[in-house]
Amino acid sequence: MDLAVANEQLSASAKAIEDRLEFESLLSEISSRFVNLPADQIDSEIESAQRRICELLDLDRSPLFQVPEREPGALLLTHLYQPPGSRHLLVGIMQRICTHGRRRSSWPGRRSLFRN
């Protein structure tokens, strides 16, 4: 094996390990922020975590959905991070992703319900 190739592979491996450590450190720090967090601060902390993860991974959006207990066939959009000034592309994307027969029933504020 050529020394230059070996050095390049070593650098790529070191970068991958560095990136993984940075991601795991971020997840650990985010997780620790939720311990003993007052209920009235949970939403803003979730949004902050979404932003930080998007920035680290160079993502432009982070939707968070819940399945409502009384409607197991539905998805409720509870949190959405996207850069300020971005277009709301998520509804159109979800309409294409949802299985046949599902539809969006509302978009009140930042919550939306997709159901059978």
C-alpha positions in Angstrom: 0.0 0.0 0.0 1.2 3.4 -0.9 2.1 5.7 2.0 0.0 8.5 0.6 -3.0 6.3 0.3 -2.6 4.9 3.8 -2.2 8.4 5.2 -5.4 9.5 3.4 -7.3 6.5 4.8 -6.1 7.3 8.3 -7.2 10.9 7.9 -10.6 9.9 6.7 -11.0 7.4 9.6 -9.9 10.1 12.1 -12.4 12.6 10.7 -15.2 10.0 10.9 -14.3 9.3 14.6 -14.2 13.0 15.3 -17.6 13.6 13.7 -19.1 10.7 15.6 -17.7 12.0 18.9 -19.1 15.5 18.2 -22.5 14.1 17.4 -22.5 11.8 20.5 -21.3 14.7 22.7 -24.2 16.9 21.4 -26.8 14.2 22.1 -25.4 13.7 25.6 -25.5 17.5 26.3 -29.0 17.8 24.9 -30.2 14.8 26.9 -28.8 16.3 30.1 -30.7 19.5 29.5 -34.0 17.6 29.9 -33.2 16.3 33.3 -35.4 18.1 35.9 -36.5 20.6 33.2 -39.8 22.4 34.2 -42.7 21.4 32.0 -43.2 24.9 30.7 -39.7 24.8 29.2 -39.9 21.5 27.4 -41.2 22.8 24.1 -38.5 25.5 23.7 -35.8 23.0 24.7 -37.0 20.5 22.1 -36.9 23.3 19.5 -33.4 24.2 20.5 -32.3 20.6 20.3 -33.8 20.3 16.8 -32.0 23.4 15.7 -28.6 22.3 17.1 -28.9 18.8 15.5 -29.9 20.4 12.2 -26.9 22.7 12.3 -24.5 20.0 13.2 -25.7 17.6 10.5 -26.4 20.3 7.9 -30.1 19.6 7.7 -32.7 22.2 6.7 -35.7 20.8 8.7 -36.5 18.7 11.7 -40.2 17.6 12.1 -41.2 15.8 15.3 -44.4 13.8 15.2 -46.5 12.0 17.8 -49.1 9.3 17.3 -52.2 10.5 19.2 -53.3 7.9 21.8 -57.0 8.0 20.6 -56.1 8.0 16.9 -53.4 5.4 16.3 -53.7 5.9 12.5 -52.8 9.6 12.7 -49.6 11.6 13.0 -49.6 14.9 14.9 -46.8 17.3 14.0 -45.8 18.7 17.4 -42.5 20.5 16.7 -40.9 21.8 13.6 -37.5 23.4 13.2 -36.7 25.1 10.0 -34.5 28.2 9.3 -36.3 31.5 9.7 -37.9 32.6 6.4 -38.1 29.1 5.0 -41.2 28.0 3.0 -43.5 25.5 4.7 -42.7 22.5 2.6 -43.6 19.9 5.2 -47.3 19.6 4.5 -46.8 18.7 0.8 -44.1 16.3 1.7 -46.2 14.6 4.3 -49.1 14.3 1.9 -46.9 12.4 -0.4 -45.3 10.2 2.3 -48.5 9.3 4.1 -50.0 6.0 3.0 -52.9 6.1 0.5 -56.0 7.4 2.1 -54.4 9.7 4.7 -55.0 13.4 4.6 -54.1 16.5 6.5 -57.0 17.6 8.6 -55.7 20.8 10.1 -52.7 23.2 10.3 -53.5 25.2 13.5 -50.3 27.1 14.3 -47.4 24.7 14.1 -49.4 21.5 14.8 -50.9 19.4 12.0 -52.8 16.2 12.1 -52.5 13.6 9.3 -55.0 10.8 9.7 -56.6 7.8 7.9 
